[in-house]
């Protein structure tokens, strides 16, 4: 648990890239599809990477099985960011990558939004933001797609399935069940200093503030339960 020395968020969590992650459990709150239609979402967080040796997961709801895949937001070994959504719990995906490649040792605000359009052009409804600015998508993947399913996969911070763990600091993980506007994302970035979130977050993990330790860390959701 490390201070990131800003006025609003005083701590972040330091993930070692080996076995550190936060398991938030399975909840309908974190699912944005019912197998036939999708609904909008926004994910926002701050990251400071220690290593790009393997894909570094920011958040995921995907157990890797044939019926338990929903979405993931992560940093590729190239430093580019990817957001993917999976059709009906399976392996077919719609995804986009960022143009910007992140560097190690530097804080970034990362956000991903989705308008919930679904269908074979669902990737067109995805947008990635780096430091408040929308990215021009690269490497757009459009497999045959209907909608995400509501699976039993847990919502994870810093881990995808059983691998691809985060190496670095993660702060202020927030989830919205709406597609935030570019203006909202710019407000969250706040010229590089974490600030009060726009209204409507359905989950907000401050990643240090009010966290407690007993064998493992418990990280409270400032909106709902732990």
C-alpha positions in Angstrom: 0.0 0.0 0.0 1.7 3.2 -1.2 1.0 6.9 -1.1 0.6 8.6 -4.4 0.9 12.0 -2.7 -2.1 13.7 -4.1 -4.8 15.7 -2.2 -7.8 13.5 -2.8 -6.5 9.9 -2.9 -3.6 9.3 -0.5 -2.9 5.7 -1.2 -2.7 3.1 -3.9 -2.1 -0.7 -4.0 1.2 -2.1 -5.2 0.8 -5.3 -7.1 3.9 -7.5 -7.5 3.1 -9.2 -10.8 3.4 -12.6 -9.1 0.4 -13.4 -6.8 -1.1 -10.0 -5.8 -4.8 -9.3 -6.9 -8.1 -8.3 -5.4 -11.1 -10.6 -5.8 -14.3 -8.6 -5.6 -16.6 -11.7 -6.1 -19.4 -12.3 -8.6 -22.3 -9.9 -8.6 -24.9 -8.8 -11.1 -23.6 -5.3 -10.5 -20.6 -6.1 -12.6 -22.3 -7.8 -15.6 -23.4 -5.7 -18.6 -25.2 -8.3 -20.8 -27.8 -11.0 -20.5 -26.8 -13.1 -23.5 -29.0 -11.3 -25.9 -28.5 -7.6 -25.3 -25.7 -5.5 -23.8 -25.9 -2.4 -21.6 -23.4 0.5 -21.3 -20.5 0.7 -18.9 -17.5 2.8 -17.9 -14.4 1.7 -16.1 -11.9 4.3 -14.8 -8.7 3.9 -12.8 -5.1 5.2 -12.3 -2.1 2.9 -13.0 1.7 3.2 -12.7 3.4 0.2 -14.3 6.5 -1.4 -12.9 6.9 -4.0 -15.7 5.5 -4.8 -19.2 7.0 -8.3 -19.2 3.6 -9.9 -19.7 0.1 -8.6 -20.3 -0.8 -6.6 -17.1 -4.5 -6.8 -16.1 -6.2 -3.8 -14.7 -9.7 -5.3 -14.2 -11.5 -8.4 -15.5 -14.6 -10.5 -15.2 -13.5 -13.6 -17.0 -12.6 -17.0 -15.6 -11.1 -18.2 -18.9 -13.7 -21.0 -19.3 -15.9 -21.7 -22.3 -18.9 -20.2 -20.7 -17.5 -17.7 -18.1 -16.0 -14.9 -20.1 -17.3 -11.3 -20.0 -14.7 -8.6 -20.3 -11.2 -7.4 -19.4 -9.2 -4.2 -19.5 -5.4 -4.7 -19.5 -2.1 -3.4 -20.8 -0.4 -5.5 -23.5 3.3 -6.3 -23.5 3.7 -3.5 -26.1 2.3 -1.0 -23.5 -0.9 -0.5 -25.5 -4.2 -0.9 -23.7 -6.9 -3.3 -24.7 -10.6 -3.6 -23.8 -12.4 -6.7 -24.9 -15.9 -8.0 -24.5 -16.9 -11.6 -25.1 -20.0 -13.0 -26.8 -22.4 -15.1 -24.7 -19.7 -16.2 -22.2 -17.5 -17.7 -24.9 -14.3 -17.0 -26.8 -15.6 -14.7 -29.7 -14.6 -11.2 -28.9 -15.0 -7.5 -29.9 -12.1 -5.4 -28.8 -10.0 -2.3 -29.5 -6.4 -1.4 -28.6 -5.1 2.1 -27.8 -2.8 4.1 -30.0 -0.8 5.3 -27.0 1.8 2.9 -25.5 2.2 3.3 -21.8 5.6 3.6 -20.2 6.7 2.2 -16.8 7.2 4.4 -13.8 4.5 7.0 -14.8 1.0 7.5 -13.6 -1.8 7.4 -16.1 -5.6 7.7 -15.9 -7.1 4.9 -17.9 -10.8 4.8 -18.8 -12.9 2.5 -21.1 -16.5 3.2 -22.1 -19.0 1.1 -24.0 -22.4 2.3 -25.3 -24.0 -1.1 -25.1 -24.8 -1.5 -28.8 -24.0 -5.2 -29.0 -24.0 -7.1 -32.3 -21.2 -7.7 -34.9 -20.1 -4.1 -34.7 -20.0 -3.8 -30.9 -16.4 -2.7 -31.0 -17.5 0.5 -32.6 -19.2 1.3 -29.3 -16.0 0.9 -27.3 -13.7 3.9 -26.5 -10.4 4.0 -24.6 -9.1 7.2 -22.9 -5.6 7.9 -21.7 -5.2 10.9 -19.4 -8.6 12.3 -20.3 -8.3 12.1 -24.1 -10.1 9.6 -26.3 -7.7 7.3 -28.2 -7.9 6.4 -31.9 -8.5 2.7 -31.8 -6.1 0.3 -33.3 -6.2 -3.5 -34.0 -10.0 -3.6 -34.0 -11.2 -7.2 -33.6 -14.8 -8.1 -34.6 -15.6 -11.7 -34.2 -19.2 -12.8 -34.6 -20.9 -11.3 -31.5 -24.3 -11.1 -29.9 -23.9 -9.8 -26.4 -22.1 -10.5 -23.1 -23.6 -13.0 -20.7 -24.1 -12.7 -17.0 -21.6 -15.4 -15.8 -20.3 -16.6 -12.5 -16.8 -15.2 -13.1 -15.6 -12.9 -10.3 -14.8 -9.2 -10.8 -11.0 -9.0 -10.3 -8.6 -6.1 -9.9 -5.1 -6.9 -11.0 -5.7 -10.4 -12.4 -7.2 -12.1 -15.5 -8.3 -15.7 -15.0 -5.3 -17.4 -13.4 -2.5 -15.3 -14.9 -1.5 -11.9 -16.4 -1.2 -10.2 -13.1 -0.6 -6.5 -12.6 2.9 -5.3 -11.9 2.7 -1.8 -10.5 0.4 0.6 -8.6 -3.4 0.8 -9.1 -5.6 3.5 -7.6 -9.2 4.7 -7.7 -11.0 1.8 -9.5 -14.5 2.9 -10.4 -17.3 1.3 -12.4 -20.4 3.0 -13.9 -23.4 1.4 -15.6 -23.5 4.2 -18.2 -21.3 5.5 -21.0 -19.6 8.5 -19.4 -19.1 11.5 -21.7 -15.7 12.7 -22.8 -16.3 15.7 -20.6 -16.9 13.4 -17.6 -13.6 11.5 -18.4 -11.7 14.7 -18.6 -13.1 15.8 -15.2 -12.0 12.5 -13.7 -8.5 13.0 -15.1 -8.5 16.5 -13.6 -5.1 17.4 -15.2 -3.4 14.5 -13.4 -4.8 14.8 -9.9 -7.5 12.3 -8.8 -10.7 14.2 -7.8 -14.3 13.5 -6.8 -16.0 11.2 -9.3 -19.0 12.2 -11.3 -22.3 11.0 -9.8 -23.6 7.5 -10.7 -20.7 5.2 -9.8 -22.0 1.7 -9.0 -18.6 0.7 -7.5 -15.6 2.6 -6.3 -12.5 1.0 -4.8 -10.2 3.7 -3.4 -7.5 1.1 -3.1 -6.1 2.0 0.3 -8.3 4.4 2.1 -10.2 2.5 4.8 -8.6 -0.8 3.7 -7.9 -3.3 6.5 -5.4 -6.1 6.9 -5.9 -9.5 8.6 -4.0 -12.3 6.7 -5.2 -10.6 3.5 -6.2 -7.0 2.7 -9.9 -6.2 2.6 -10.6 -3.3 0.2 -14.0 -1.6 0.7 -16.2 -0.5 -2.1 -17.1 3.0 -1.2 -20.5 2.7 -3.0 -21.6 -0.8 -1.8 -20.3 -3.6 0.3 -16.7 -4.8 0.5 
